[in-house]
Amino acid sequence: MAIKDEKYYLIEVESYLPNSTSGLHGKVHIRPIPGQEDFPSTLRVECSKDLSRNYPVGTRFRIKAKLTDLLGGGKFVYSSFQWTYNVISLGKGPIIKD
């Protein structure tokens, strides 16, 4: 269930390896880069798997996204897997295809 009237924004995100993957899918995840109003780096990002599978860990991207939530669940950032994205900088970690 989306947050009513939430707008899409261009935000910067990065790939990372979480300390724990309990309850999560995959090894590499995407989070907002710190310092962006309304998009704290503690939020999870749902987006194209290309970002987590085809680039080194630590790569930064610019995506079109919005804040949303699930019925009975917490907030997260959503960007369609079909949308284009821009690579801002390549990370120095490995490429992990899980």
N, CA, C and O of each residue as an XYZ file, in Angstrom:
392
protein
N       0.856     -1.179      0.000
C       0.000      0.000      0.000
C       0.893      1.230      0.000
O       1.692      1.417      0.918
N       0.769      2.050     -0.995
C       1.619      3.233     -1.121
C       1.143      4.355     -0.211
O      -0.040      4.462      0.112
N       2.087      5.180      0.188
C       1.746      6.368      0.950
C       1.037      7.319     -0.006
O       1.554      7.616     -1.083
N      -0.125      7.793      0.374
C      -0.959      8.606     -0.506
C      -0.250      9.882     -0.936
O       0.338     10.587     -0.115
N      -0.312     10.169     -2.233
C       0.204     11.391     -2.849
C       1.712     11.577     -2.690
O       2.204     12.700     -2.807
N       2.441     10.517     -2.431
C       3.895     10.629     -2.328
C       4.470     10.843     -3.725
O       4.091     10.150     -4.669
N       5.379     11.797     -3.854
C       5.979     12.139     -5.144
C       7.265     11.357     -5.353
O       7.883     10.884     -4.398
N       7.659     11.227     -6.610
C       8.935     10.610     -6.959
C      10.017     11.685     -6.957
O       9.780     12.831     -7.339
N      11.207     11.288     -6.518
C      12.359     12.190     -6.450
C      13.560     11.487     -7.056
O      13.601     10.258     -7.121
N      14.539     12.271     -7.499
C      15.825     11.703     -7.873
C      16.653     11.650     -6.600
O      16.925     12.682     -5.988
N      17.055     10.450     -6.202
C      17.851     10.305     -4.988
C      19.119      9.499     -5.299
O      19.205      8.812     -6.317
N      20.091      9.604     -4.399
C      21.322      8.852     -4.551
C      21.305      7.677     -3.578
O      20.950      7.815     -2.408
N      21.699      6.522     -4.099
C      21.738      5.298     -3.313
C      23.081      4.613     -3.522
O      23.835      4.965     -4.429
N      23.374      3.625     -2.668
C      24.612      2.864     -2.802
C      24.363      1.404     -2.467
O      23.438      1.069     -1.726
N      25.200      0.543     -3.023
C      25.122     -0.871     -2.675
C      26.010     -1.118     -1.463
O      27.021     -0.442     -1.272
N      25.619     -2.102     -0.640
C      26.388     -2.417      0.564
C      26.109     -3.853      0.992
O      25.150     -4.477      0.537
N      26.956     -4.360      1.866
C      26.769     -5.678      2.459
C      26.283     -5.477      3.887
O      27.039     -4.982      4.722
N      25.037     -5.850      4.191
C      24.530     -5.672      5.558
C      25.243     -6.610      6.531
O      25.725     -7.673      6.140
N      25.307     -6.207      7.801
C      25.927     -7.043      8.833
C      25.188     -8.357      8.999
O      25.801     -9.389      9.270
N      23.877     -8.322      8.837
C      23.054     -9.524      8.958
C      22.067     -9.548      7.798
O      21.469     -8.529      7.453
N      21.907    -10.706      7.213
C      20.936    -10.850      6.120
C      19.725    -11.669      6.548
O      18.953    -12.134      5.710
N      19.566    -11.841      7.847
C      18.428    -12.592      8.363
C      17.124    -11.917      7.929
O      16.903    -10.745      8.237
N      16.279    -12.632      7.230
C      15.005    -12.096      6.761
C      15.115    -11.287      5.481
O      14.114    -10.754      5.002
N      16.313    -11.186      4.919
C      16.529    -10.403      3.702
C      16.843    -11.342      2.539
O      17.259    -12.483      2.744
N      16.643    -10.854      1.330
C      16.943    -11.636      0.138
C      18.243    -11.145     -0.468
O      18.397     -9.950     -0.720
N      19.175    -12.045     -0.703
C      20.429    -11.701     -1.346
C      21.477    -11.171     -0.377
O      21.179    -10.824      0.766
N      22.713    -11.118     -0.867
C      23.832    -10.659     -0.049
C      24.050     -9.151     -0.142
O      24.392     -8.508      0.850
N      23.854     -8.593     -1.320
C      24.097     -7.169     -1.552
C      22.768     -6.428     -1.525
O      21.788     -6.868     -2.126
N      22.744     -5.303     -0.826
C      21.519     -4.507     -0.706
C      21.782     -3.058     -1.103
O      22.930     -2.638     -1.254
N      20.709     -2.314     -1.267
C      20.785     -0.904     -1.679
C      20.161     -0.047     -0.591
O      19.118     -0.390     -0.036
N      20.822      1.091     -0.287
C      20.315      2.032      0.713
C      20.566      3.452      0.231
O      21.465      3.690     -0.576
N      19.759      4.407      0.733
C      20.012      5.819      0.402
C      21.354      6.269      0.988
O      21.762      5.809      2.055
N      22.016      7.152      0.294
C      23.255      7.744      0.798
C      22.872      8.716      1.911
O      21.908      9.466      1.759
N      23.611      8.722      3.038
C      23.284      9.608      4.159
C      23.206     11.084      3.758
O      23.899     11.537      2.847
N      22.343     11.817      4.463
C      22.234     13.263      4.284
C      21.122     13.725      3.364
O      21.015     14.918      3.080
N      20.293     12.807      2.891
C      19.193     13.200      2.013
C      17.909     13.331      2.833
O      17.465     12.381      3.479
N      17.344     14.489      2.794
C      16.113     14.740      3.553
C      15.028     13.758      3.118
O      14.850     13.515      1.924
N      14.315     13.203      4.071
C      13.212     12.251      3.857
C      13.657     10.855      3.451
O      12.817      9.962      3.337
N      14.957     10.634      3.227
C      15.445      9.321      2.815
C      16.654      8.915      3.657
O      17.781      8.933      3.163
N      16.431      8.547      4.929
C      17.561      8.147      5.777
C      18.226      6.871      5.272
O      17.580      6.049      4.622
N      19.487      6.704      5.559
C      20.232      5.546      5.067
C      19.821      4.238      5.745
O      20.305      3.170      5.370
N      18.940      4.308      6.731
C      18.435      3.099      7.390
C      17.316      2.428      6.596
O      16.940      1.294      6.895
N      16.781      3.119      5.586
C      15.696      2.554      4.783
C      16.231      1.564      3.753
O      17.329      1.743      3.226
N      15.471      0.541      3.474
C      15.781     -0.398      2.401
C      15.255      0.194      1.087
O      14.312      0.986      1.078
N      15.887     -0.209     -0.018
C      15.476      0.275     -1.332
C      15.091     -0.926     -2.189
O      15.865     -1.871     -2.339
N      13.877     -0.875     -2.753
C      13.434     -1.879     -3.720
C      13.640     -1.284     -5.100
O      13.059     -0.251     -5.432
N      14.476     -1.942     -5.911
C      14.796     -1.415     -7.238
C      15.300     -2.555     -8.118
O      15.220     -3.722     -7.735
N      15.814     -2.218     -9.284
C      16.341     -3.215    -10.206
C      17.472     -4.006     -9.555
O      18.347     -3.424     -8.913
N      17.458     -5.314     -9.715
C      18.530     -6.175     -9.193
C      19.854     -5.910     -9.906
O      20.908     -6.313     -9.412
N      19.819     -5.244    -11.054
C      21.059     -4.893    -11.747
C      22.001     -4.114    -10.839
O      23.217     -4.295    -10.902
N      21.443     -3.246     -9.994
C      22.276     -2.410     -9.134
C      23.076     -3.233     -8.135
O      24.216     -2.889     -7.825
N      22.497     -4.310     -7.630
C      23.190     -5.127     -6.636
C      23.975     -6.289     -7.246
O      24.837     -6.862     -6.580
N      23.694     -6.643     -8.491
C      24.345     -7.814     -9.098
C      25.421     -7.488    -10.128
O      26.331     -8.290    -10.335
N      25.338     -6.337    -10.772
C      26.225     -6.060    -11.903
C      27.303     -5.024    -11.642
O      28.041     -4.660    -12.558
N      27.408     -4.544    -10.421
C      28.388     -3.506    -10.084
C      29.092     -3.865     -8.785
O      28.541     -4.592     -7.959
N      30.315     -3.357     -8.599
C      31.029     -3.630     -7.346
C      30.282     -3.064     -6.140
O      29.618     -2.032     -6.240
N      30.396     -3.747     -4.999
C      29.803     -3.256     -3.753
C      30.379     -1.871     -3.445
O      31.583     -1.644     -3.560
N      29.504     -0.962     -3.057
C      29.908      0.415     -2.775
C      29.637      1.369     -3.924
O      29.887      2.569     -3.810
N      29.121      0.840     -5.040
C      28.797      1.697     -6.186
C      27.621      2.601     -5.823
O      26.674      2.178     -5.160
N      27.702      3.846     -6.269
C      26.630      4.815     -6.015
C      25.865      5.082     -7.305
O      26.435      5.152     -8.394
N      24.541      5.230     -7.139
C      23.642      5.415     -8.271
C      22.696      6.578     -7.997
O      22.476      6.957     -6.847
N      22.140      7.138     -9.068
C      21.030      8.097     -8.964
C      19.820      7.405     -9.565
O      19.849      6.948    -10.708
N      18.740      7.335     -8.761
C      17.520      6.667     -9.201
C      16.312      7.573     -8.960
O      16.355      8.490     -8.141
N      15.244      7.294     -9.688
C      13.950      7.940     -9.452
C      13.203      7.044     -8.476
O      12.996      5.864     -8.758
N      12.792      7.589     -7.325
C      12.184      6.757     -6.289
C      11.240      7.564     -5.421
O      11.221      8.795     -5.453
N      10.450      6.825     -4.638
C       9.559      7.472     -3.669
C       9.517      6.656     -2.390
O       9.861      5.474     -2.376
N       9.094      7.297     -1.334
C       8.910      6.645     -0.049
C       7.552      5.951     -0.068
O       6.559      6.542     -0.492
N       7.504      4.708      0.388
C       6.255      3.963      0.413
C       6.253      3.035      1.620
O       7.193      3.043      2.415
N       5.203      2.238      1.759
C       5.128      1.290      2.862
C       4.268      0.102      2.461
O       3.586      0.124      1.436
N       4.312     -0.914      3.275
C       3.464     -2.090      3.088
C       2.403     -2.087      4.169
O       2.622     -1.572      5.265
N       1.276     -2.653      3.863
C       0.213     -2.756      4.852
C       0.739     -3.525      6.059
O       1.094     -4.699      5.952
N       0.786     -2.859      7.200
C       1.281     -3.491      8.414
C       2.793     -3.573      8.501
O       3.325     -4.132      9.460
N       3.493     -3.027      7.518
C       4.955     -3.086      7.511
C       5.567     -1.704      7.619
O       4.866     -0.704      7.773
N       6.861     -1.668      7.537
C       7.571     -0.402      7.652
C       7.753      0.301      6.324
O       7.406     -0.225      5.266
N       8.299      1.491      6.400
C       8.558      2.290      5.205
C       9.799      1.777      4.482
O      10.714      1.218      5.087
N       9.797      1.985      3.172
C      10.954      1.674      2.350
C      10.919      2.572      1.122
O       9.933      3.270      0.881
N      11.994      2.552      0.350
C      12.106      3.358     -0.867
C      11.829      2.449     -2.050
O      12.356      1.339     -2.125
N      10.991      2.926     -2.987
C      10.617      2.130     -4.156
C      11.020      2.827     -5.444
O      10.773      4.019     -5.632
N      11.649      2.053     -6.331
C      11.958      2.495     -7.690
C      11.689      1.309     -8.612
O      12.136      0.199     -8.322
N      10.979      1.512     -9.699
C      10.634      0.421    -10.602
C      11.898     -0.210    -11.193
O      12.846      0.491    -11.547
N      11.896     -1.524    -11.293
C      13.023     -2.244    -11.888
C      13.189     -1.905    -13.368
O      14.250     -2.154    -13.940
N      12.159     -1.344    -13.993
C      12.201     -1.029    -15.419
C      12.832      0.335    -15.717
O      13.177      0.618    -16.864
N      12.981      1.169    -14.706
C      13.456      2.528    -14.936
C      14.973      2.583    -15.078
O      15.702      1.754    -14.532
N      15.417      3.569    -15.817
C      16.846      3.775    -15.978
C      17.436      4.364    -14.695
O      16.724      4.935    -13.869
N      18.717      4.213    -14.556
C      19.454      4.751    -13.416
C      20.803      5.233    -13.932
O      21.238      4.846    -15.016
N      21.457      6.075    -13.149
C      22.772      6.575    -13.515
C      23.792      6.103    -12.491
O      23.535      6.146    -11.287
N      24.942      5.655    -12.962
C      26.040      5.295    -12.080
C      26.794      6.573    -11.755
O      27.267      7.265    -12.657
N      26.909      6.892    -10.463
C      27.632      8.086    -10.030
C      29.108      7.770     -9.842
O      29.976      8.508    -10.310
N      29.391      6.655     -9.145
C      30.778      6.234     -8.944
C      30.801      4.733     -8.668
O      29.892      4.192     -8.038
N      31.846      4.074     -9.147
C      31.982      2.637     -8.933
C      32.566      2.366     -7.560
O      33.458      3.082     -7.105
N      32.059      1.322     -6.895
C      32.570      0.917     -5.600
C      33.876      0.173     -5.730
O      34.303     -0.171     -6.832
N      34.508     -0.072     -4.596
C      35.782     -0.771     -4.565
C      35.647     -2.215     -4.103
O      36.636     -2.941     -4.008
N      34.407     -2.630     -3.814
C      34.168     -3.996     -3.361
C      34.039     -4.947     -4.520
O      34.161     -4.551     -5.679
N      33.790     -6.213     -4.208
C      33.625     -7.227     -5.242
C      32.261     -7.120     -5.928
O      31.341     -6.482     -5.415
N      32.151     -7.745     -7.077
C      30.851     -7.936     -7.715
C      30.336     -9.281     -7.225
O      30.977    -10.309     -7.440
N      29.185     -9.279     -6.571
C      28.633    -10.509     -6.007
C      27.309    -10.812     -6.706
O      26.337    -10.066     -6.584
N      27.296    -11.902     -7.427
C      26.063    -12.317     -8.118
C      25.468    -13.471     -7.334
O      25.935    -14.605     -7.434
N      24.417    -13.174     -6.538
C      23.832    -14.257     -5.728
C      22.561    -14.777     -6.305
O      21.953    -15.686     -5.739
